[in-house]
């Protein structure tokens, strides 16, 4: 029986409040500390039926020892072959943007994998330190208010993304793992400072900035309503097409227009290969300020604006 700790009780409460006992879930496992603790907490909670818990291990093939570690992990935890799946991710870690491309590859695979098995709930091992690192990264990338107010999305296409450990620090998670004598494998590439995130992690730890960054992130999180501003002006028609309430939009101040467009792109960011820039948003606003001739499309960031049935629309191609 699991020792009742703030961590175990917190995850139990999360499951009870967000998942029904007969639902299927998928746990994404890296064999590292965070996903190992998540896996242990969920399975020991006995809240879900074992047959409804699926395990997906990603092998990024970055390290020669990775294949051996996965085998050891599976053996130690006696994972059932029926619900266990292994996915090799073949992306050259030396290419620019390796971590982002790796993330995109994982999420797209998760979506396709889950759709085939009627799984709608994905559990990820992100924790409080991850939240603060990503917040700081977005700050230095000059992300807008919408991006800073919501660090981790709770959905990807039709999938629900769950992060029960997001309230707990790495230190708390490691303490739980040691107390319960878990085994996991440290990825030595997390210490390589060739990656931006690793540099940020090193900077935040070495300069003890985590508490300040956490306070600032919490302030931005209270402005979560900004993420939904676009809903009064962009009405989903089908797939990637949205009707635009142009008259209502053009009555806004310039600052509000900017925030509305920014929130629209932020909520649909999984469709884009790169991040929208301020100049792209200003171009979008300029086009809507002018009359668009019927049938004539104008190119914008990752799509086109045109007129259909006397209504302006945007098609995110």
C-alpha positions as CSV (number, residue, x, y, z in Angstrom):
1,X,0.0,0.0,0.0
2,X,1.3,3.5,-0.9
3,X,2.4,5.7,1.9
4,X,-0.1,8.6,2.1
5,X,1.8,11.8,1.3
6,X,0.7,15.2,-0.1
7,X,1.9,13.9,-3.5
8,X,-0.1,10.6,-3.4
9,X,-3.2,12.3,-2.0
10,X,-3.0,15.1,-4.5
11,X,-2.9,12.7,-7.5
12,X,-5.8,10.6,-6.0
13,X,-7.9,13.8,-5.7
14,X,-6.9,14.8,-9.2
15,X,-8.0,11.5,-10.7
16,X,-11.3,11.6,-8.8
17,X,-12.0,15.2,-10.0
18,X,-11.0,14.7,-13.6
19,X,-11.4,11.0,-14.7
20,X,-14.2,8.5,-14.3
21,X,-13.2,5.1,-13.0
22,X,-14.1,3.3,-16.3
23,X,-12.2,5.6,-18.6
24,X,-9.1,4.7,-20.6
25,X,-5.9,6.7,-20.0
26,X,-2.5,6.8,-21.6
27,X,0.6,7.5,-19.5
28,X,3.6,8.9,-21.5
29,X,6.7,7.4,-20.0
30,X,10.4,8.5,-20.5
31,X,11.8,6.2,-17.8
32,X,13.0,9.4,-16.1
33,X,12.2,10.5,-12.6
34,X,9.0,12.5,-13.3
35,X,7.1,10.1,-15.5
36,X,8.2,7.2,-13.3
37,X,6.7,8.8,-10.2
38,X,3.5,9.7,-12.1
39,X,3.2,6.1,-13.3
40,X,3.7,4.8,-9.7
41,X,1.2,7.2,-8.2
42,X,-1.5,6.4,-10.7
43,X,-1.1,2.6,-10.6
44,X,-0.9,2.5,-6.8
45,X,-4.0,4.7,-6.4
46,X,-6.1,1.7,-7.6
47,X,-8.6,4.3,-8.9
48,X,-8.5,2.9,-12.5
49,X,-8.9,-0.6,-13.9
50,X,-5.5,-1.9,-15.0
51,X,-6.9,-2.9,-18.4
52,X,-7.7,0.7,-19.0
53,X,-4.2,2.1,-18.3
54,X,-2.0,2.2,-21.4
55,X,1.7,2.9,-21.3
56,X,3.7,4.5,-24.1
57,X,7.5,4.7,-23.8
58,X,9.3,7.1,-26.2
59,X,12.8,6.1,-27.2
60,X,14.5,9.1,-28.7
61,X,17.6,7.1,-29.5
62,X,19.8,9.9,-28.2
63,X,21.9,7.7,-26.0
64,X,23.4,4.2,-26.6
65,X,22.3,3.1,-23.1
66,X,18.7,4.2,-23.7
67,X,17.6,0.8,-25.2
68,X,19.0,-1.1,-22.2
69,X,17.3,1.3,-19.7
70,X,13.9,0.8,-21.3
71,X,14.3,-3.0,-21.0
72,X,15.3,-2.7,-17.3
73,X,12.4,-0.3,-16.6
74,X,9.8,-2.7,-18.2
75,X,11.3,-5.7,-16.3
76,X,11.5,-4.0,-12.9
77,X,7.9,-2.7,-13.0
78,X,6.6,-5.9,-14.7
79,X,4.6,-3.9,-17.3
80,X,2.0,-5.9,-19.2
81,X,2.8,-6.4,-22.9
82,X,-0.9,-6.0,-23.7
83,X,-1.0,-2.3,-22.7
84,X,2.6,-1.4,-23.2
85,X,3.9,0.3,-26.4
86,X,7.3,1.5,-27.5
87,X,7.8,4.3,-30.0
88,X,11.2,5.1,-31.5
89,X,11.6,8.8,-32.3
90,X,14.3,9.3,-34.9
91,X,15.3,13.0,-34.9
92,X,18.9,14.1,-35.1
93,X,19.6,15.9,-31.8
94,X,22.2,18.0,-33.5
95,X,19.7,19.8,-35.8
96,X,18.4,23.2,-34.9
97,X,15.3,23.0,-32.7
98,X,15.7,19.4,-31.8
99,X,13.7,19.6,-28.6
100,X,10.8,21.4,-30.3
101,X,10.7,19.0,-33.2
102,X,10.9,16.0,-30.8
103,X,8.0,17.4,-28.8
104,X,5.9,17.9,-32.0
105,X,6.6,14.4,-33.1
106,X,5.6,13.0,-29.7
107,X,2.3,14.9,-29.6
108,X,1.3,13.9,-33.1
109,X,2.1,10.3,-32.4
110,X,0.1,10.5,-29.1
111,X,-2.9,11.8,-31.0
112,X,-2.9,9.2,-33.8
113,X,-2.1,6.4,-31.3
114,X,-4.9,7.4,-28.9
115,X,-7.5,8.0,-31.7
116,X,-7.1,4.4,-32.8
117,X,-7.8,3.1,-29.3
118,X,-10.5,5.5,-28.3
119,X,-8.3,7.1,-25.6
120,X,-9.0,10.7,-24.8
121,X,-6.9,11.3,-21.7
122,X,-3.1,11.6,-21.8
123,X,-1.1,11.9,-18.6
124,X,2.2,13.7,-18.6
125,X,4.9,14.0,-16.0
126,X,5.4,17.8,-16.1
127,X,6.0,19.4,-12.7
128,X,6.3,22.8,-11.1
129,X,9.9,23.3,-12.1
130,X,8.9,22.6,-15.7
131,X,6.2,25.3,-15.5
132,X,8.6,27.9,-14.3
133,X,11.3,27.0,-16.8
134,X,8.9,27.3,-19.7
135,X,7.5,30.6,-18.4
136,X,11.0,32.0,-18.2
137,X,11.8,30.7,-21.7
138,X,8.7,32.4,-23.1
139,X,9.7,35.6,-21.3
140,X,13.0,35.8,-23.0
141,X,11.4,34.9,-26.3
142,X,9.1,38.0,-25.7
143,X,5.9,35.9,-25.6
144,X,2.6,37.9,-25.3
145,X,0.2,37.9,-22.4
146,X,-1.8,35.0,-23.8
147,X,1.3,32.9,-23.9
148,X,2.5,33.8,-20.4
149,X,-0.9,33.3,-18.8
150,X,-1.2,29.7,-19.8
151,X,2.1,27.8,-19.9
152,X,0.9,24.3,-20.6
153,X,-2.2,23.6,-22.7
154,X,-4.8,21.2,-21.3
155,X,-5.6,20.0,-24.8
156,X,-4.1,18.9,-28.1
157,X,-6.6,18.6,-30.9
158,X,-9.3,16.3,-29.3
159,X,-7.0,15.0,-26.5
160,X,-7.2,16.1,-22.9
161,X,-3.7,16.6,-21.4
162,X,-3.4,15.9,-17.7
163,X,-0.4,17.0,-15.5
164,X,-1.2,16.0,-11.9
165,X,2.3,16.8,-10.8
166,X,2.3,20.4,-11.9
167,X,1.8,21.7,-8.3
168,X,4.8,19.8,-7.0
169,X,8.5,20.6,-7.3
170,X,11.3,18.4,-8.6
171,X,12.6,18.1,-5.0
172,X,9.2,16.8,-3.7
173,X,9.0,14.3,-6.6
174,X,12.5,13.0,-6.0
175,X,11.8,12.7,-2.3
176,X,8.7,10.5,-3.0
177,X,10.7,8.4,-5.4
178,X,13.5,7.8,-2.9
179,X,11.1,7.1,-0.1
180,X,9.3,4.5,-2.2
181,X,12.5,3.0,-3.6
182,X,11.6,3.6,-7.2
183,X,14.1,3.1,-10.0
184,X,14.5,5.5,-12.9
185,X,17.1,6.6,-15.3
186,X,18.6,10.0,-15.6
187,X,19.0,11.3,-19.1
188,X,22.6,12.7,-19.2
189,X,21.7,15.0,-22.2
190,X,19.6,17.1,-19.7
191,X,22.9,18.4,-18.5
192,X,24.2,19.3,-21.9
193,X,24.1,23.1,-22.3
194,X,23.7,23.0,-26.1
195,X,20.0,23.0,-25.5
196,X,18.2,26.3,-24.5
197,X,16.0,24.7,-21.9
198,X,19.1,23.1,-20.2
199,X,20.8,26.5,-20.1
200,X,17.7,28.1,-18.5
201,X,17.4,25.3,-16.0
202,X,21.1,25.8,-15.1
203,X,20.6,29.5,-14.8
204,X,17.5,29.3,-12.6
205,X,19.0,26.8,-10.2
206,X,22.4,28.4,-10.0
207,X,21.0,31.8,-9.3
208,X,18.1,30.7,-7.1
209,X,15.5,32.6,-9.2
210,X,12.8,29.9,-9.0
211,X,10.7,31.6,-6.3
212,X,10.6,34.9,-8.1
213,X,9.8,33.3,-11.5
214,X,7.0,31.3,-9.8
215,X,5.5,34.4,-8.2
216,X,5.5,36.2,-11.6
217,X,4.0,33.2,-13.4
218,X,1.2,33.0,-10.8
219,X,0.3,36.6,-11.4
220,X,0.0,36.0,-15.2
221,X,-2.0,32.8,-14.6
222,X,-4.8,35.0,-13.1
223,X,-5.3,36.6,-16.5
224,X,-6.3,33.3,-18.0
225,X,-9.5,34.9,-19.4
226,X,-7.4,36.6,-22.0
227,X,-6.9,33.2,-23.7
228,X,-10.6,33.1,-24.5
229,X,-11.0,36.7,-25.9
230,X,-11.1,35.5,-29.5
231,X,-14.3,33.5,-28.9
232,X,-16.5,36.5,-29.4
233,X,-15.0,37.3,-32.7
234,X,-13.9,34.0,-34.3
235,X,-16.6,31.5,-34.8
236,X,-15.6,27.9,-35.8
237,X,-17.2,26.8,-39.0
238,X,-15.5,23.5,-39.8
239,X,-12.0,22.1,-39.5
240,X,-9.6,25.0,-39.8
241,X,-12.1,27.6,-41.0
242,X,-13.5,30.4,-38.8
243,X,-16.0,33.1,-39.5
244,X,-14.8,36.5,-38.3
245,X,-17.2,39.0,-36.7
246,X,-15.4,41.9,-38.5
247,X,-17.7,44.8,-37.5
248,X,-17.6,43.9,-33.9
249,X,-13.8,43.3,-34.1
250,X,-13.1,46.7,-35.8
251,X,-15.0,48.5,-33.0
252,X,-12.3,47.4,-30.5
253,X,-9.3,49.6,-29.6
254,X,-6.0,48.7,-31.2
255,X,-4.6,47.1,-28.1
256,X,-7.7,44.9,-27.7
257,X,-7.5,43.9,-31.3
258,X,-4.0,42.8,-30.8
259,X,-4.9,40.7,-27.7
260,X,-7.9,39.1,-29.5
261,X,-5.8,38.0,-32.5
262,X,-3.0,36.9,-30.2
263,X,-5.3,34.7,-28.2
264,X,-6.8,33.2,-31.3
265,X,-3.4,32.1,-32.6
266,X,-2.3,30.9,-29.2
267,X,-5.3,28.6,-28.8
268,X,-4.6,27.1,-32.2
269,X,-0.8,27.0,-31.9
270,X,-0.6,23.3,-32.4
271,X,-1.5,23.9,-36.1
272,X,1.6,26.0,-36.7
273,X,5.3,25.1,-37.2
274,X,6.5,28.5,-35.9
275,X,5.4,31.2,-33.5
276,X,3.4,34.2,-34.7
277,X,5.2,37.5,-34.5
278,X,3.9,40.9,-33.6
279,X,4.2,42.1,-37.2
280,X,2.0,39.2,-38.3
281,X,-0.7,40.3,-35.9
282,X,-0.5,43.9,-37.1
283,X,-0.8,42.8,-40.7
284,X,-3.9,40.7,-39.8
285,X,-5.5,43.7,-38.1
286,X,-4.6,46.0,-41.1
287,X,-6.3,43.6,-43.5
288,X,-9.5,43.5,-41.4
289,X,-9.5,47.3,-41.1
290,X,-9.9,47.5,-44.9
291,X,-12.8,46.1,-47.0
292,X,-12.0,42.7,-48.4
293,X,-13.4,42.2,-52.0
294,X,-15.8,39.3,-52.4
295,X,-13.9,36.2,-53.5
296,X,-10.5,37.7,-53.1
297,X,-8.3,36.0,-50.5
298,X,-5.4,37.7,-48.7
299,X,-2.5,35.8,-47.3
300,X,-1.8,36.1,-43.6
301,X,0.3,34.1,-41.1
302,X,-0.4,30.4,-41.7
303,X,-3.5,30.9,-43.7
304,X,-5.7,33.2,-45.8
305,X,-8.6,35.7,-45.2
306,X,-11.5,35.8,-47.6
307,X,-15.2,36.3,-48.0
308,X,-17.7,33.5,-48.0
309,X,-21.5,34.0,-47.9
310,X,-20.9,37.7,-47.3
311,X,-18.9,36.9,-44.2
312,X,-15.2,37.3,-43.6
313,X,-13.5,34.1,-42.8
314,X,-10.0,32.8,-42.0
315,X,-8.7,29.5,-43.3
316,X,-5.7,28.2,-41.3
317,X,-4.0,26.1,-43.9
